[in-house]
Amino acid sequence: MLTINQIRENKNFVIERLKVKNFKADEIIGKILLLDSSRREIQTKTDSRQNEMNIISKEIGELMKYGKREEAEAARQKTYSLKEEIKVLSDKIIPIENELKNEIIKLPNLPHKSVPHGKSAEENVTVLQGGIMPEISDKALPHWDLIKKYDIIDFDLGIKLTGAGFPVYLGKGAKLQRALISFFLDEGVKAGYREVIPPIMVNEDSGFGTGQLPDKEGQMYHATLDNFYLIPTAEVPVTNIYRDVIMNAEVLPVKNIAYTPCFRREAGSWGAHVRGLNRLHQFDKVEIVQIAHPDFSYESLNDMVNHVESLVARLDLPYRIIRLCGGDMSFTSALTYDFEVWAAAQKRWLEVSSVSNFESFQANRLKCRFKEKGDKQTKLVHTLNGSALALPRIVAAILENNQTEEGIKVPKVLVPYTGFDMIN
């Protein structure tokens, strides 16, 4: 979330930047500043009473030292009165602080200066395109037909076991999944990321820390008895490792990578455009997360983008990198690059990764800070994350782009992991 100092000291700037995300902040910020003014006024009175009480407490000691008991008792009565005043002020400030926080968390993150204006995905900007577009037969099948032909993924069985959007991977389909996960993890470790296996359920504090709560609770599966949430991405538990942590600047950036299943309700998003593997309730994903120094977080973002690009390129998938416009960005992001791969049979681009810098927005919620060497003051870190990669649409593109009359060719880089070079 934004800090109160950001809002107080840069009111007009915050309002203007949030317009890039098509968010009208005037009314909320006006309320925030009124609440902040009331809070600071009460805090000033509280501090004054506390300072007066401290002075009197010292005087009582001196009076007792010289046997002036009556004067000491009168002074002590004064401290009782001041304590009562402080309690009354404290009782006033708590609800104001709670209301202030509730208003601040309504504000999305400020977009980076490079974020283009726009209201929807149609106004995103393609910054790079790579790979060779595949040539396939006019009789080529979309992946939802290929998986039936080769018996590698069973949606009907998933419906029997759970419901729509929970596929069962079989035989070579299961091995292809495992191969992709291992490949992504191995490449991440080679790039300096530490592998983590986190829980796939988190508490409310973790959901709040990374911005899923209270913004996206309707998209998360909720275990109500224990008040835990199934994770929508490994970003949530991995980033929360650093909640309430003060780090030394010398260790930054910290780089972690994690494979987890991910769970999303995707309410109201079903239709022809999300058929087959294009949108699921449960899917596998490898996530990269960095905790970075604010001065170098955009270098970290470029590093992450380059890493994801290397993965799709080594899988021989045509791809493009897109900078999201303000209207298509998430609530928490300052700058996001999406990766899309070409699915030849569907003749469409499929999003397979989002790589984002959240700057200090998540860090303020997480209370994740760092110290420079020799400096007692703490500062907020910057947090970043990216899919490296999400599997379902990668699998869809691999199946569609590599289909032949003999079967589906497995990308060369995956053969050491699968143990076979053809699905047939």
C-alpha positions as CSV (number, residue, x, y, z in Angstrom):
1,M,0.0,0.0,0.0
2,L,1.0,3.6,-0.4
3,T,2.6,5.3,2.6
4,I,0.9,8.2,4.3
5,N,4.0,10.3,3.6
6,Q,3.6,9.6,-0.1
7,I,0.0,10.8,0.0
8,R,0.6,13.8,2.3
9,E,3.7,15.1,0.6
10,N,2.7,14.4,-3.0
11,K,-1.1,14.6,-3.1
12,N,-1.5,16.0,-6.6
13,F,1.2,13.7,-8.0
14,V,-0.5,10.6,-6.5
15,I,-3.9,11.7,-7.9
16,E,-2.5,12.3,-11.4
17,R,-0.5,9.0,-11.5
18,L,-3.5,7.0,-10.5
19,K,-5.4,8.4,-13.4
20,V,-3.1,6.3,-15.6
21,K,-4.8,3.3,-14.0
22,N,-8.2,4.9,-14.6
23,F,-8.6,5.3,-10.8
24,K,-10.2,8.4,-9.4
25,A,-8.5,9.1,-6.1
26,D,-9.6,12.6,-5.3
27,E,-12.4,11.7,-2.8
28,I,-10.4,8.9,-1.0
29,I,-7.3,11.0,-0.7
30,G,-9.3,14.0,0.6
31,K,-10.7,11.7,3.3
32,I,-7.3,10.2,4.1
33,L,-5.8,13.7,4.6
34,L,-8.6,14.7,6.9
35,L,-8.2,11.6,9.0
36,D,-4.4,12.0,9.0
37,S,-4.8,15.6,10.3
38,S,-7.1,14.5,13.1
39,R,-4.8,11.7,14.0
40,R,-1.7,14.0,14.1
41,E,-3.6,16.5,16.2
42,I,-4.6,13.9,18.8
43,Q,-1.1,12.5,18.7
44,T,0.4,15.9,19.4
45,K,-1.9,16.3,22.4
46,T,-0.9,12.8,23.6
47,D,2.8,13.5,23.3
48,S,2.4,16.8,25.1
49,R,0.6,15.1,28.0
50,Q,3.1,12.2,28.1
51,N,6.0,14.7,28.2
52,E,4.3,16.7,31.0
53,M,3.8,13.4,32.9
54,N,7.5,12.5,32.5
55,I,8.6,15.8,33.9
56,I,6.3,15.6,36.9
57,S,7.4,12.0,37.6
58,K,11.0,13.3,37.9
59,E,9.9,16.1,40.1
60,I,8.1,13.6,42.4
61,G,11.4,11.8,42.9
62,E,13.1,15.1,43.9
63,L,10.3,16.1,46.3
64,M,10.4,12.7,48.0
65,K,14.2,13.0,48.3
66,Y,13.8,16.2,50.3
67,G,10.9,14.9,52.4
68,K,8.2,17.1,50.7
69,R,5.6,14.4,50.9
70,E,2.5,16.6,50.5
71,E,3.8,18.3,47.4
72,A,4.9,14.9,46.0
73,E,1.4,13.5,46.6
74,A,-0.2,16.5,44.9
75,A,2.1,16.0,41.9
76,R,1.3,12.3,41.9
77,Q,-2.4,13.1,41.7
78,K,-1.6,15.3,38.7
79,T,0.0,12.3,36.9
80,Y,-3.2,10.3,37.5
81,S,-5.2,13.0,35.8
82,L,-2.7,13.1,32.9
83,K,-2.8,9.3,32.5
84,E,-6.6,9.4,32.3
85,E,-6.3,12.2,29.6
86,I,-3.8,10.0,27.7
87,K,-6.1,7.0,27.8
88,V,-9.1,9.1,26.5
89,L,-6.9,10.4,23.6
90,S,-5.7,6.9,22.9
91,D,-9.2,5.6,22.7
92,K,-10.0,8.4,20.2
93,I,-6.9,7.7,18.0
94,I,-7.3,4.0,17.5
95,P,-10.5,4.1,15.5
96,I,-9.1,7.0,13.4
97,E,-6.0,5.0,12.6
98,N,-8.1,1.9,11.7
99,E,-10.3,4.0,9.4
100,L,-7.2,5.7,7.9
101,K,-5.6,2.3,7.1
102,N,-8.9,1.1,5.6
103,E,-9.0,4.1,3.3
104,I,-5.3,3.9,2.2
105,I,-5.6,0.2,1.2
106,K,-8.3,1.2,-1.3
107,L,-5.6,3.0,-3.3
108,P,-3.8,1.0,-6.0
109,N,0.0,1.2,-6.5
110,L,1.3,4.1,-8.5
111,P,2.2,3.1,-12.1
112,H,5.8,3.7,-13.2
113,K,6.4,6.6,-15.5
114,S,6.8,4.3,-18.5
115,V,3.4,2.8,-18.1
116,P,1.2,3.9,-21.1
117,H,-2.3,5.3,-20.7
118,G,-5.0,2.9,-21.7
119,K,-8.2,1.3,-20.6
120,S,-7.9,-2.3,-21.8
121,A,-5.5,-4.9,-23.2
122,E,-6.0,-3.5,-26.7
123,E,-3.9,-0.6,-25.6
124,N,-0.9,-2.6,-24.3
125,V,2.4,-2.0,-26.1
126,T,4.4,-4.8,-27.7
127,V,8.1,-4.2,-27.0
128,L,9.7,-7.3,-28.5
129,Q,8.8,-10.3,-30.6
130,G,10.9,-13.3,-31.1
131,G,11.0,-16.9,-32.3
132,I,9.9,-18.5,-35.6
133,M,6.2,-18.9,-36.4
134,P,5.5,-22.6,-37.0
135,E,4.1,-23.9,-40.2
136,I,1.4,-26.5,-39.6
137,S,-1.1,-28.4,-41.7
138,D,-4.5,-27.0,-42.4
139,K,-5.8,-30.2,-40.7
140,A,-3.8,-29.4,-37.5
141,L,-5.8,-29.9,-34.3
142,P,-6.2,-27.6,-31.3
143,H,-4.7,-28.9,-28.1
144,W,-8.0,-30.0,-26.6
145,D,-8.4,-32.5,-29.5
146,L,-4.7,-33.5,-29.4
147,I,-4.9,-34.5,-25.7
148,K,-7.8,-36.8,-26.4
149,K,-6.1,-38.3,-29.5
150,Y,-3.0,-39.2,-27.5
151,D,-4.7,-39.7,-24.1
152,I,-2.4,-37.4,-22.1
153,I,-4.8,-35.2,-20.3
154,D,-8.3,-36.1,-19.2
155,F,-10.8,-33.3,-18.4
156,D,-13.8,-35.6,-17.9
157,L,-11.9,-37.5,-15.2
158,G,-11.1,-34.2,-13.5
159,I,-14.8,-33.3,-13.5
160,K,-15.6,-36.7,-12.0
161,L,-12.9,-36.3,-9.2
162,T,-13.4,-32.6,-8.5
163,G,-15.1,-30.4,-11.2
164,A,-14.5,-28.4,-14.3
165,G,-11.1,-26.8,-14.6
166,F,-9.2,-29.6,-12.6
167,P,-7.6,-31.8,-15.3
168,V,-5.9,-35.1,-14.7
169,Y,-2.5,-35.6,-16.5
170,L,-1.8,-39.1,-17.7
171,G,1.3,-41.0,-19.0
172,K,3.4,-38.8,-21.3
173,G,1.2,-35.8,-20.4
174,A,2.2,-36.2,-16.7
175,K,5.9,-36.7,-17.7
176,L,5.8,-33.6,-19.9
177,Q,4.4,-31.6,-16.9
178,R,7.2,-32.9,-14.6
179,A,9.8,-32.2,-17.3
180,L,8.7,-28.6,-17.7
181,I,8.7,-28.0,-13.9
182,S,12.2,-29.5,-13.5
183,F,13.5,-27.6,-16.5
184,F,12.2,-24.3,-15.2
185,L,13.5,-24.9,-11.7
186,D,16.9,-26.0,-12.9
187,E,17.3,-23.0,-15.1
188,G,16.3,-20.7,-12.2
189,V,18.8,-22.2,-9.8
190,K,21.5,-21.8,-12.5
191,A,20.5,-18.1,-12.7
192,G,21.1,-17.7,-8.9
193,Y,17.7,-18.3,-7.5
194,R,17.3,-20.3,-4.3
195,E,14.7,-23.1,-4.6
196,V,11.9,-23.0,-2.0
197,I,9.0,-25.4,-1.4
198,P,6.4,-23.3,0.4
199,P,3.0,-24.1,1.8
200,I,0.1,-24.0,-0.7
201,M,-2.3,-22.5,1.9
202,V,-1.7,-19.2,3.6
203,N,-3.3,-17.1,6.4
204,E,-5.0,-13.7,6.1
205,D,-1.8,-11.8,7.0
206,S,0.0,-13.4,4.0
207,G,-2.9,-12.6,1.7
208,F,-2.9,-9.0,2.8
209,G,0.9,-8.7,2.6
210,T,1.0,-9.3,-1.1
211,G,-2.2,-7.5,-1.9
212,Q,-4.6,-10.5,-2.6
213,L,-6.7,-9.5,0.4
214,P,-8.9,-7.6,0.6
215,D,-8.9,-7.0,-3.2
216,K,-9.2,-10.6,-4.6
217,E,-10.8,-12.7,-2.0
218,G,-13.6,-13.7,-4.4
219,Q,-11.0,-15.3,-6.7
220,M,-9.4,-17.4,-4.0
221,Y,-10.5,-20.7,-2.6
222,H,-11.1,-20.3,1.1
223,A,-10.9,-23.0,3.8
224,T,-13.3,-21.3,6.1
225,L,-13.0,-23.5,9.2
226,D,-9.3,-22.7,9.6
227,N,-9.5,-19.4,7.7
228,F,-6.7,-20.4,5.3
229,Y,-6.6,-19.6,1.6
230,L,-5.3,-21.8,-1.2
231,I,-2.6,-19.8,-3.0
232,P,-3.3,-18.3,-6.4
233,T,0.5,-18.2,-7.0
234,A,3.7,-19.0,-5.2
235,E,4.4,-15.3,-5.0
236,V,2.2,-15.1,-1.9
237,P,4.0,-17.5,0.5
238,V,7.5,-16.8,-0.9
239,T,7.2,-13.0,-0.7
240,N,5.7,-13.4,2.8
241,I,8.9,-15.1,4.0
242,Y,10.2,-11.6,4.4
243,R,7.2,-10.2,6.2
244,D,8.3,-8.2,9.3
245,V,12.0,-8.7,8.4
246,I,14.7,-6.1,8.4
247,M,17.5,-7.0,6.0
248,N,21.0,-5.7,5.4
249,A,21.5,-3.9,2.1
250,E,24.5,-6.0,1.3
251,V,22.4,-9.2,0.8
252,L,20.1,-7.5,-1.8
253,P,18.8,-8.6,-4.2
254,V,17.5,-11.9,-2.6
255,K,16.3,-14.3,-5.3
256,N,13.9,-17.2,-4.7
257,I,12.2,-19.7,-7.0
258,A,9.4,-22.0,-6.2
259,Y,7.1,-24.6,-7.9
260,T,3.6,-24.9,-6.6
261,P,0.2,-25.8,-7.8
262,C,-2.0,-22.7,-8.1
263,F,-5.7,-22.3,-7.4
264,R,-8.0,-19.7,-8.8
265,R,-11.8,-19.6,-8.9
266,E,-11.8,-17.7,-12.1
267,A,-15.5,-16.8,-11.5
268,G,-17.4,-15.7,-14.6
269,S,-14.5,-16.3,-17.0
270,W,-15.7,-19.3,-18.9
271,G,-16.3,-19.4,-22.7
272,A,-14.9,-20.5,-26.0
273,H,-11.8,-18.3,-25.6
274,V,-10.7,-20.2,-22.5
275,R,-11.3,-23.7,-23.7
276,G,-9.1,-26.6,-22.8
277,L,-5.8,-25.6,-21.0
278,N,-6.4,-21.9,-21.7
279,R,-7.9,-21.3,-18.2
280,L,-8.0,-23.7,-15.3
281,H,-9.0,-23.7,-11.6
282,Q,-5.8,-25.6,-10.7
283,F,-2.6,-25.4,-12.6
284,D,1.2,-25.8,-12.1
285,K,3.6,-22.8,-12.1
286,V,7.2,-22.0,-11.3
287,E,7.5,-18.5,-9.8
288,I,10.6,-16.3,-9.4
289,V,10.6,-13.7,-6.6
290,Q,13.2,-11.0,-5.9
291,I,13.5,-8.7,-2.9
292,A,15.6,-5.7,-4.2
293,H,17.2,-2.5,-3.2
294,P,15.0,0.4,-4.4
295,D,17.9,1.9,-6.4
296,F,18.3,-1.2,-8.4
297,S,14.9,-2.8,-8.6
298,Y,14.4,-2.0,-12.3
299,E,17.7,-3.7,-13.0
300,S,16.2,-6.7,-11.2
301,L,13.1,-6.4,-13.3
302,N,15.1,-6.5,-16.6
303,D,17.1,-9.5,-15.3
304,M,13.8,-11.3,-14.6
305,V,12.4,-10.4,-18.1
306,N,15.6,-11.7,-19.7
307,H,15.4,-14.9,-17.7
308,V,11.8,-15.6,-18.8
309,E,12.6,-14.7,-22.4
310,S,15.4,-17.3,-22.4
311,L,13.0,-20.0,-21.2
312,V,10.4,-19.5,-24.0
313,A,13.2,-19.1,-26.6
314,R,14.8,-22.4,-25.5
315,L,11.4,-24.1,-25.9
316,D,11.4,-22.9,-29.5
317,L,8.1,-21.1,-29.0
318,P,7.3,-17.9,-30.9
319,Y,6.8,-15.2,-28.3
320,R,6.2,-11.5,-27.7
321,I,6.8,-9.2,-24.7
322,I,4.1,-6.7,-23.9
323,R,4.2,-3.7,-21.5
324,L,0.8,-3.4,-19.9
325,C,-1.1,-0.1,-20.1
326,G,-2.5,1.4,-16.9
327,G,-6.0,0.0,-17.4
328,D,-4.8,-3.6,-17.8
329,M,-2.4,-3.6,-14.8
330,S,-3.0,-5.2,-11.4
331,F,-3.9,-3.3,-8.3
332,T,-0.4,-3.9,-6.8
333,S,1.9,-3.5,-9.8
334,A,4.0,-0.4,-10.7
335,L,5.2,-1.9,-14.0
336,T,4.3,-5.2,-15.7
337,Y,5.6,-7.1,-18.7
338,D,3.4,-9.9,-20.0
339,F,4.8,-12.8,-22.1
340,E,2.6,-14.4,-24.7
341,V,3.4,-17.4,-26.9
342,W,1.8,-18.3,-30.2
343,A,-0.6,-21.3,-30.4
344,A,-0.6,-22.2,-34.0
345,A,-3.8,-24.3,-34.2
346,Q,-5.8,-21.7,-32.3
347,K,-4.1,-18.9,-34.2
348,R,-3.9,-16.8,-31.2
349,W,-1.4,-15.5,-28.6
350,L,-1.6,-17.0,-25.1
351,E,-0.3,-15.3,-22.0
352,V,2.2,-17.5,-20.1
353,S,3.9,-15.0,-17.7
354,S,3.6,-11.7,-16.0
355,V,6.8,-10.1,-14.6
356,S,6.2,-7.2,-12.3
357,N,7.9,-4.6,-10.1
358,F,5.7,-3.6,-7.1
359,E,8.3,-1.1,-5.8
360,S,7.5,-0.5,-2.1
361,F,3.7,-1.2,-2.3
362,Q,3.9,-4.8,-1.0
363,A,6.8,-4.0,1.2
364,N,4.8,-1.4,3.1
365,R,2.1,-4.0,3.8
366,L,4.7,-6.6,4.7
367,K,6.8,-4.3,6.8
368,C,9.8,-5.6,4.9
369,R,12.7,-3.2,5.3
370,F,16.5,-2.9,5.0
371,K,19.4,-1.0,6.5
372,E,22.4,0.5,4.8
373,K,25.7,-0.3,6.4
374,G,26.3,2.1,9.3
375,D,22.8,3.6,9.0
376,K,20.3,3.1,11.8
377,Q,17.3,4.2,9.7
378,T,15.3,1.5,7.9
379,K,13.8,1.9,4.4
380,L,11.3,-0.2,2.5
381,V,12.6,-2.7,0.0
382,H,11.1,-3.3,-3.5
383,T,9.5,-6.6,-4.3
384,L,9.2,-8.2,-7.7
385,N,7.8,-11.5,-9.1
386,G,7.3,-13.3,-12.3
387,S,6.0,-16.6,-13.8
388,A,8.9,-18.6,-15.0
389,L,6.7,-20.2,-16.2
390,A,3.0,-21.1,-16.0
391,L,2.5,-24.5,-17.5
392,P,-1.0,-24.9,-19.0
393,R,-0.7,-22.5,-22.0
394,I,3.0,-23.5,-22.5
395,V,1.8,-27.1,-22.9
396,A,-1.0,-26.0,-25.2
397,A,1.4,-24.1,-27.5
398,I,4.0,-27.0,-27.4
399,L,1.3,-29.5,-28.4
400,E,-0.2,-27.4,-31.2
401,N,3.0,-26.0,-32.7
402,N,4.9,-29.3,-32.7
403,Q,2.2,-31.7,-34.1
404,T,3.2,-33.9,-37.0
405,E,1.6,-36.9,-38.8
406,E,3.8,-39.2,-36.6
407,G,2.9,-37.5,-33.3
408,I,4.0,-34.4,-31.2
409,K,7.6,-33.5,-31.1
410,V,9.0,-32.8,-27.7
411,P,11.2,-29.7,-27.5
412,K,14.9,-30.8,-27.6
413,V,15.6,-29.1,-24.3
414,L,13.0,-31.2,-22.5
415,V,14.0,-34.6,-23.9
416,P,16.6,-35.2,-21.1
417,Y,13.8,-34.7,-18.7
418,T,11.0,-36.7,-20.4
419,G,13.1,-39.6,-21.7
420,F,11.2,-39.5,-25.0
421,D,11.2,-37.1,-28.0
422,M,7.8,-37.9,-29.4
423,I,4.2,-38.1,-28.0
424,N,2.4,-40.7,-30.1
